Amino acid sequence: MSERTPLLRRRRPAAYRVLVAALLLLFLLVAYRQRREHALARAEEQLWTRNLGTYAPLVPSRVPPLPRGCVVDQVSVLHRHTARYPTSGAAARMRPTLAKLAHATVPPSAAFLRTADLNMTGWAFGELTEPGREAARNSAHAFAYRLALFVRSAGSRRVLDTAHLFLSALGSGSSTISVTIPEGPTVNNTLCVHNCAAQTSAPAAPEIASVMHLLSPAARRLSGLLEIELTETDIPNIAGMCGYDTARVGKWSAWCSLLNATEWEAVGYVSEVARWYGFGGASAGWVNELVARLNDSLVVDGTCTNRTLDADPATFPLGKRLFLDFTHDNEMVAIQAALGISRHMPTSVSTVPHREWVLSSVVPFGARWRFERVVCGEERYVRMLVNDRVMPVERPECGGSLCQLGAFVASQRESRERDWSACVADRGNLGPRDNDAWVS
């Protein structure tokens, strides 16, 4: 027995090393698989975020610091309401698509459809979702300016709710909105423009119809997969369910996986063409209010500003303040156009072209734009941030992240001097605008 002991001792280390190596290999394989699955999941989430347009979640960022010696003495914020349910108009357009899906032959890859709520039961159309309410509170933490507060809001409930929830978390000691401007065709309101007859009564932009064919491959594939007849107009509704259900539950919905990467890129581009050509007519009123704030001067405007409110220091103060304006997505698209941040999107295309304007990066749910008046020594500048990221002012008068105040004001001359009278030439044709109506 004693003669075998050395042999056993010699064998044990070899077996031990094999066991350790096997366990290490297993650990590495599991770790690799987990990392790969995480990377794939993240890539999917980025794909969905990129292409959900105005129904995408906000992706916050760390605001870069100012140059040494510079301070902010005024901020104007344009803030979209946070995540909501579809409007009643959007829900009505989605129901025919959902009715088709109720008769689908469901394959394993779309198993969630067997239990999906195709009736949108209990959805509070047009109102904030619970994750949207939480997002409104969280957004306040991005604004730590030591400035007097002045708050305006458009009059719809989801915008007002966003403003109240934001203010309740701001730590200002008050959730009071300074000015609420009603929404409607008879009211001048730079935060919800309904009184431009040339736009509200116009037919659907022809550019939208010219790119709808990009959705045909998705319609054909899903028709075959689900054994139902889907058309191009059904695809935005399916994509919309991804955005709305995600906004409802606060995590990515199984609806998002119905479309593949190529189909999502097509959806994203069609939605961008629809928003830009459908709502990208320049809205100069808010830009002129911004210029007045930056200059500490009276508003000069001939468009949609409310002259009664803007002429009263109690309802349109100036000076060193944090101005918070709560609004809608379509108004922000139109304001971007008025700022001169224009984008050309070709519509005579056979495939999705390079996208230089990604809607989800500009006006997602809870979008927040800020215009900081920055003092550096004796000079004043303007810094524009879109969803916490510095946006250079793309005008010859400006350069880099800081634009000299006088140059910025000069770059916005068209908003003040252009003749906008054609916009309100026919008040008789005014009608309500549905912020979800992007496909004719």
Sequence and secondary structure as in RCSB ss.txt:
>XXXX:A:sequence
MSERTPLLRRRRPAAYRVLVAALLLLFLLVAYRQRREHALARAEEQLWTRNLGTYAPLVPSRVPPLPRGCVVDQV
SVLHRHTARYPTSGAAARMRPTLAKLAHATVPPSAAFLRTADLNMTGWAFGELTEPGREAARNSAHAFAYRLALF
VRSAGSRRVLDTAHLFLSALGSGSSTISVTIPEGPTVNNTLCVHNCAAQTSAPAAPEIASVMHLLSPAARRLSGL
LEIELTETDIPNIAGMCGYDTARVGKWSAWCSLLNATEWEAVGYVSEVARWYGFGGASAGWVNELVARLNDSLVV
DGTCTNRTLDADPATFPLGKRLFLDFTHDNEMVAIQAALGISRHMPTSVSTVPHREWVLSSVVPFGARWRFERVV
CGEERYVRMLVNDRVMPVERPECGGSLCQLGAFVASQRESRERDWSACVADRGNLGPRDNDAWVS
>XXXX:A:secstr
 TTTHHHHHHHHHHHHHHHHHHHHHHHHHHHHHHHHHHHHHHHHHHHHHHHSGGGS           TTEEEEEE
EEEEE   B   HHHHHHHHHHHHHHTT    GGGGGGGT  TT TT  TTSB HHHHHHHHHHGGG    SEEE
EEEESSHHHHHHHHHHHHHHTSS    SEEE  STTS  TTS    HHHHTS   HHHHHHGGGGHHHHHHHHHH
HTS   TTHHHHHHHHHHHHHHHHSS  GGGGGS HHHHHHHHHHHHHHHHHHH S  HHHHHHHHHHHHTS   
 SSS  HHHHT TTTS  SSEEEEEEE HHHHHHHHHHTT       S SS    S  GGGTS TT EEEEEEEE
ETTEEEEEEEETTEE    STT  SS EEHHHHHHHTHHHHHS  GGGGS GGG     TT    
